[in-house]
Amino acid sequence: MSCSSSSTEEHKKNDCNEMNTMVNMLQRSIEGVQNSFSTVYSALAKNLKQSLDTMQAMNSVMEQFLLSNIRISTKIEQLDKQKKFIPSLLTVTIENTCRFPVPNMSCILIFEKKGEDKQVIVELECIETTMQEISEPVTVSRHSSSIFANEMQSFTLPPQTKIIEKLLLAPSELLQREIHQYNVKVIASFPSPGTGKILQAEHMFGLYIIDQCEKRLYDNKALFDKNLNRITVNFSPHVLRKLWNVHPSIGLCEELTFEVVWNNELWIFICIKEWIGDERSLVKCEVSGVTLIGTELVMKLVEELKVLGEMEK
């Protein structure tokens, strides 16, 4: 019996050793598999991050490429006398110079009084909206409505194409016998083709007091009333020629008179007296005015013309 009992215990001990060996082997195998999975996961995560970084970089490059090919420009022109006082025509041009269409584009115009962080209401009357191929501007198609009519309204700007809109401007302050300078921003928005993020191309310009006035040109100095108070100011002849649309064939001669009219409440007369400065770069002028709304606006206009002359240099 003692021999049999000893043999049984020996077998149990051997079985226990074998079980421990199997458990140890299984544990090492599991650890090996875990290490392998950890290595694979780390490599996969690294590859995914690299792919994500590459995709983000590609999206960023594509977005910058699209934005750099959206070009916005503006021009303010003198209008012939209207039934109501709207002397300025604003032309906004948005070009897509790349070879890809830009879908779902929307546009807004924001007006702020200069020196104030405050938007103002400006009546915009669209008189024409057209699309043209950049390389063949004679190819014109009419757009159904103003691109600024509704912020939620969108359109597709085809490749190598520009859209041109002409707007009559009527700041609401005109009805209140006030006149101000405005900072104006044109914003063209469209979604990124890669991420859907809204991209914005912007263009800023100034709407000056002189842009909101009627401008007339006379070669008759008799308009210049001798009884009016006057000051002598030096102006840039280039600015006078540009703002009054003086044809290149017409010389700026002495006694030529430039008139500024605002809403039949302000009349300013600028009469050339002589050319001065190095290479005749300036014209000495006599300025006088008749106003129903105070002389402050006269001086603002004079300073504005001088500043515009400095900006042209």
ABEGO torsion letter per residue (X at the ends): XAAAAAAAAAAAAAAAAAAAAAAAAAAAAAAAAAAAAAAAAAAAAAAAAAAAAAAAAAAAAAAAAAAAABBBBBBBBBBBBBABBBABBBBBBBBBABABBBBGBBBBBBBBBBGBBBBBBBBBBBABBBBBBAABAABBBBBABBAAABAABBBBBBBGBBBBBBBBBBBAAAAAGBBBBBBBBBBBBBBBAAAGBBBBBBBBBBBBAAAABBBBBBABAAABBAABBBBBBBBBAAAAAAAAGBBAABBBBBGBBBBBBBGGABBBBBBBABBBEBGGABBBBBBBBBBAAEAAAAAAAAAAAAAAAAAAX
